[in-house]
Amino acid sequence: MTKTAPAKAGHALNPGRIVPGSWGLGVAIRWPDGRPAGALSLAAIENRMRPDRQPALVAALHREVRIIQDSLSRLSRPEPQTEP
């Protein structure tokens, strides 16, 4: 998987930048209006996050994010926080 900006790729990849040999993938969860609600991520040793496995892992994260976002769309949206 090539290095791409997270927004364009739809996910973020950390190829062991913080802890050598420990990789991470993440996908944002958004409210229906586009605001961030959270994220789902996976972390694994480098051998388990080989480039040939990354597309399947990213697809699994996106599948779960869609399920969560569908649930969020059925909830009443929390009001944005305002500064006092």
Sequence and secondary structure as in RCSB ss.txt:
>XXXX:A:sequence
MTKTAPAKAGHALNPGRIVPGSWGLGVAIRWPDGRPAGALSLAAIENRMRPDRQPALVAALHREVRIIQDSLSRL
SRPEPQTEP
>XXXX:A:secstr
     HHHHTSEEEESSSSTTEEEEEEEEE TTS EEEEEEEEEEGGGG TTTHHHHHHHHHHHHHHHHHHHHHS
         
